[in-house]
Amino acid sequence: MSNIPLVDLKAQYRSVRGEIDEAIRETLESAAFIMGSRVSDFERAFADFCGARFGIATSSGTTALHMALIGAGIGAGDEVITPSHTFIATAEAICHCGATPVFIDVDPETMCLDPEQIEPAITPRTKAIVPVHIWGQLADMGAICEVAQRHGLRVIEDAAQAHGAELNGRRAGTLGDFGCFSFFPGKNLGACGDGGMVTTDDEGQAHRLRLLVNHGRHTKYEHEMIGYNYRLDALQGAILSVKLRHLEEWTQARRRLARRYSERLADVDGISAPVERRGHVYHLYVIQCDDRDALARALSEEGIASGIHYPIPLHLQPCFSHLPSAGRGRFPVTERVVDRILSLPIYPEMTDEQQDRVVRVIREHLAR
Ligand SMILES: Cc1ncc(COP(=O)(O)O)c(C=O)c1O
């Protein structure tokens, strides 16, 4: 019996091989590898997909966050509120601006930033909030933006895991001042390498960030500002344009598989399925259970991969131990849940038979 991976990028490639190979061949033949229409066409298409006015392609999700924070005017001495339960890049980008991440706890059902926790964390230095649409589900953007507005704070969505997540006709990336996406290969829309995008409706910011990602250059040798080399390369732009055409159908497949998991695990004692509240696109399907490590071992013995996203919250990371919001015991929800979460295999190409095998192993393990 073959192994079941957490995400099957080989199967994805096989499903779109002709289109991808053609896009790569055309780019190689054009020899236009930096900037150009393959990047700008993808920026336009992805911004349209999100419903944003502008998209600025970047070299990764991390650099997208860095750019958006700069766009929001974040700098030395500022504080930025963000959940402790996220990937390190969310807080790294805040630090890259010279600002301080201020961690807060998450909502126990969705594991996204808990809006109730924002106000007590605000100080005169607070400039922005970075909610994370973790695992593919939108944070409570209505409540978050309401607090932000009341206190004059900017909102930067970390939508690295939430391409196309939608609520009331509005998609991730259009709910704050800026949206930041990652195209890391395993993401719902993944490049064949690194990539990212900032979305915004602000024309002036879009212009500024477009210069910043490309050495602040106005023309080839005229640099209006000191910038970065944070460009997305043309090969990735061409590949991502192809994959974007399939994203809607891939998201539907993820949602169907998530529904199927939830139906088949509903009566299993000792497991809770993810709670779907706000436009979930199931980048990850994360269950909670008491003896998570034993279950992960049982799956692994049957050739089934699983993951933990993420095992060490940011307020317990050695690199952040100097921060005022660091230290054990501060965020009870995050600290409890990180020992219980387990990400099960989910990817659009997963077959019902593969999924049934995952469910069977879980049921057998928990019946012991
Ligand atoms: C929540 C979150 N934020 C930021 C990032 C950073 O994206 P990248 O790996 O493309 O730099 C990721 C992806 O790994 C992520 O999952």
The ligand as a MOL file (V3000), in Angstrom:
LIG
                    3D

  0  0  0     0  0            999 V3000
M  V30 BEGIN CTAB
M  V30 COUNTS 16 16 0 0 0
M  V30 BEGIN ATOM
M  V30 1 C 0.8780 32.1330 8.4380 0
M  V30 2 C 2.0880 32.3150 7.5780 0
M  V30 3 N 2.6580 33.5430 7.4990 0
M  V30 4 C 3.7240 33.7760 6.7250 0
M  V30 5 C 4.3030 32.7690 5.9880 0
M  V30 6 C 5.5540 33.0750 5.2240 0
M  V30 7 O 5.4760 32.7570 3.8780 0
M  V30 8 P 6.7910 32.3400 3.0620 0
M  V30 9 O 7.1880 30.9770 3.5190 0
M  V30 10 O 6.3190 32.3550 1.6440 0
M  V30 11 O 7.8250 33.3610 3.3300 0
M  V30 12 C 3.7320 31.4890 6.0100 0
M  V30 13 C 4.2450 30.3900 5.1720 0
M  V30 14 O 5.0860 29.6490 5.4230 0
M  V30 15 C 2.6170 31.2550 6.8510 0
M  V30 16 O 2.0640 30.0440 6.9300 0
M  V30 END ATOM
M  V30 BEGIN BOND
M  V30 1 1 1 2
M  V30 2 1 2 3
M  V30 3 2 2 15
M  V30 4 2 3 4
M  V30 5 1 4 5
M  V30 6 1 5 6
M  V30 7 2 5 12
M  V30 8 1 6 7
M  V30 9 1 7 8
M  V30 10 2 8 9
M  V30 11 1 8 10
M  V30 12 1 8 11
M  V30 13 1 12 13
M  V30 14 1 12 15
M  V30 15 2 13 14
M  V30 16 1 15 16
M  V30 END BOND
M  V30 END CTAB
M  END
